[in-house]
Amino acid sequence: MTAVGAVGFDLDGTLFDHHGSARSAAVQFLGSLGVVTSEPTLARWFDAEEEHFERWRSGEISFSEQRRERLRSVLPPLGVGVPASDVDVDELFGRYLRAYESSWQAFPDALPLLRSLRSAGHRIGLLTNGTEAQQRAKLRRTGLLDEFDVVCTSERIGFSKPDARAFAALAYEIGVEPGACLFIGDDPAKDADGARAAGMQALLVDDRRRRGLPIGELVESVIAASVGAR
């Protein structure tokens, strides 16, 4: 095992509480349309988000279209009509987006962890499947942006997780060999499997912080093990 010289992070579900922010926004948005939200309704909302975001990630549809398709697949079964024109659908989605942005929050342990790693001399990078503007806005709003040496969005680098080339781009920009980078994320396939396929060490965390040790303790244990294995 190579000693860890840099730590890479996923954003949504790892440092940024996307599910909490999106859930709060969905309740507000659907309520404004007269929908009484329930757990099954919210599950359909998140299923549609995942389905159509993946269609954007794979290049099948545009980023704006994946937003429209989310509304087109979720709202009609709830008895809510969707406008015919893309402009009007975009305006409708904008109501959800404003609620989502107003709910943005990092996990409480995110900033202390990044600062602890930096003070210990580790370089820190971010690799996220998302657009440059929105992901940087999340980092800026939550006070995390200045803690990163490198921010790699799939939109900017041209590759998405779990493609090994995305992780290779992160390692190159952060200035370490992949084997000297520990990657931390919440998705078993996109984050953990993708990082390992690229030659990185990987740590899988829970996207709602419901199990095990705090993230900082998990990271420290992996880094300590890598140093001890030299």
C-alpha positions in Angstrom: 0.0 0.0 0.0 1.3 3.4 -1.0 1.3 6.2 1.6 -1.5 8.7 1.0 -0.2 12.0 -0.2 -3.5 13.5 -1.4 -7.2 13.0 -0.7 -9.9 13.2 -3.3 -13.6 13.7 -2.5 -16.9 13.3 -4.2 -19.3 16.2 -3.4 -23.0 15.3 -3.3 -23.7 12.9 -0.5 -20.1 13.0 0.8 -19.3 16.6 1.8 -22.6 18.3 0.6 -25.9 17.1 2.0 -27.7 16.8 -1.4 -30.4 14.5 -0.1 -31.3 16.7 2.8 -31.3 19.8 0.6 -33.2 18.2 -2.2 -35.8 16.6 0.1 -36.5 20.0 1.8 -36.8 21.7 -1.6 -39.1 18.9 -3.1 -41.5 19.2 -0.1 -41.7 22.9 -0.6 -42.0 22.8 -4.4 -44.6 20.0 -4.5 -46.5 21.6 -1.7 -46.7 24.8 -3.7 -48.4 22.8 -6.5 -51.0 21.4 -4.1 -49.3 18.0 -3.7 -49.3 16.5 -0.2 -45.8 14.9 -0.1 -45.4 11.3 1.2 -42.5 9.0 1.4 -43.6 7.2 -1.8 -43.9 10.6 -3.6 -40.5 11.7 -2.5 -39.1 8.3 -3.5 -40.5 8.8 -7.1 -38.9 12.3 -7.1 -35.5 11.0 -6.3 -35.9 8.0 -8.7 -36.6 10.4 -11.5 -33.7 12.6 -10.5 -31.3 9.6 -10.6 -32.7 8.3 -13.9 -32.6 11.5 -15.9 -29.3 12.8 -14.4 -27.7 9.5 -15.5 -29.1 10.1 -19.0 -27.4 13.5 -19.0 -24.2 12.0 -17.6 -24.1 9.4 -20.4 -24.6 12.2 -23.1 -28.1 11.1 -24.0 -29.8 14.4 -23.2 -28.7 17.9 -22.2 -28.5 19.2 -18.6 -31.6 21.3 -19.1 -33.5 18.4 -20.7 -32.8 16.1 -17.7 -34.5 18.7 -15.5 -37.5 18.9 -17.8 -37.8 15.2 -18.0 -37.8 14.9 -14.2 -40.9 17.1 -14.0 -42.6 15.3 -17.0 -42.2 12.0 -15.3 -43.1 12.9 -11.8 -45.9 15.6 -12.0 -48.6 14.1 -14.2 -49.1 11.0 -12.1 -49.6 13.4 -9.1 -52.3 15.2 -11.0 -50.2 18.2 -11.9 -50.0 19.3 -15.5 -46.7 20.1 -17.1 -46.5 23.1 -19.6 -46.1 22.2 -23.2 -43.2 24.6 -24.0 -39.6 24.1 -22.8 -39.5 27.7 -21.7 -42.4 27.2 -19.3 -41.1 23.9 -18.0 -37.8 25.6 -17.3 -39.6 28.3 -15.4 -41.5 25.7 -13.4 -38.3 23.9 -12.6 -36.8 27.2 -11.5 -39.2 27.2 -8.6 -37.8 24.0 -7.4 -34.2 25.1 -8.1 -34.6 28.2 -6.0 -35.9 26.2 -3.1 -33.1 23.7 -3.5 -30.4 26.4 -3.5 -31.9 28.1 -0.4 -31.6 24.7 1.4 -27.9 24.0 0.4 -25.8 22.8 3.3 -22.6 20.9 3.9 -22.5 18.1 6.3 -21.3 19.4 9.7 -18.1 17.3 9.6 -17.1 18.4 6.1 -15.2 21.7 6.8 -13.3 20.4 9.9 -12.2 17.4 8.0 -10.9 19.3 5.0 -9.0 21.7 7.3 -7.6 18.9 9.3 -6.3 17.2 6.2 -4.8 20.4 4.9 -3.1 21.1 8.2 -1.6 17.7 8.1 0.0 18.5 4.7 -2.3 16.6 2.3 -3.3 18.0 -1.0 -7.1 18.0 -1.5 -9.1 17.5 -4.6 -12.7 17.2 -5.7 -14.2 15.0 -8.4 -17.9 15.4 -9.1 -20.3 14.4 -11.8 -21.9 17.8 -12.4 -21.8 21.1 -14.0 -19.0 23.5 -13.3 -21.3 26.4 -12.3 -23.6 24.6 -10.0 -21.0 22.5 -8.2 -18.7 25.5 -7.6 -21.7 27.5 -6.4 -22.4 24.7 -3.8 -18.8 24.9 -2.6 -18.8 28.6 -2.5 -22.1 28.8 -0.6 -21.1 26.2 2.0 -17.6 27.7 2.5 -15.8 24.7 1.2 -14.3 26.1 -2.1 -11.1 27.6 -0.7 -10.2 24.3 1.0 -9.5 22.5 -2.3 -6.4 22.6 -4.4 -8.2 21.1 -7.4 -11.9 21.0 -8.4 -12.7 18.6 -11.3 -16.2 18.6 -12.6 -17.2 16.1 -15.3 -18.4 19.0 -17.4 -14.9 20.5 -17.4 -12.7 17.5 -17.7 -14.9 15.6 -20.2 -15.1 12.3 -18.2 -17.6 11.2 -15.6 -17.2 8.8 -12.7 -16.8 5.8 -12.7 -14.6 6.2 -15.8 -11.0 5.7 -14.8 -10.0 8.6 -16.9 -11.9 11.0 -14.6 -9.9 9.7 -11.6 -6.7 9.9 -13.7 -7.5 13.6 -14.4 -7.9 14.3 -10.7 -4.6 12.6 -9.8 -2.8 14.5 -12.6 -4.2 17.9 -11.6 -3.6 17.3 -7.9 0.0 16.2 -8.7 0.2 12.7 -7.4 0.2 9.2 -8.8 -3.2 7.5 -8.5 -1.8 5.0 -5.9 -0.9 7.8 -3.6 -4.5 9.2 -3.6 -7.3 8.2 -1.3 -10.7 8.8 -2.8 -13.8 9.3 -0.6 -17.3 9.0 -1.8 -20.8 7.6 -1.1 -21.5 5.6 -4.2 -20.2 2.1 -4.3 -19.9 1.9 -8.1 -19.2 5.5 -9.2 -16.9 6.4 -6.3 -15.3 3.3 -4.7 -15.2 0.9 -7.7 -14.2 3.7 -10.1 -11.4 4.9 -7.8 -10.0 1.4 -7.3 -10.1 0.7 -11.0 -8.0 3.8 -11.6 -5.4 2.5 -9.0 -6.5 4.7 -6.1 -7.3 3.7 -2.6 -11.0 4.2 -1.8 -13.2 4.8 1.2 -17.0 4.5 1.0 -19.1 6.6 3.4 -22.8 6.8 4.0 -24.6 9.7 2.3 -26.8 10.4 5.3 -24.3 9.8 8.0 -26.2 7.0 9.7 -23.5 4.4 10.4 -20.1 3.7 11.8 -17.4 6.1 12.8 -17.4 9.8 11.9 -15.8 10.4 8.5 -12.7 12.0 10.0 -11.9 9.0 12.1 -12.4 6.7 9.1 -10.0 8.8 6.9 -7.4 9.0 9.6 -7.4 5.2 10.1 -6.9 4.7 6.3 -4.1 7.2 6.1 -2.4 5.8 9.2 -2.6 2.3 7.7 -1.0 3.5 4.5 1.9 5.1 6.3 2.4 2.0 8.4 2.5 -0.2 5.4 5.5 1.6 3.8 
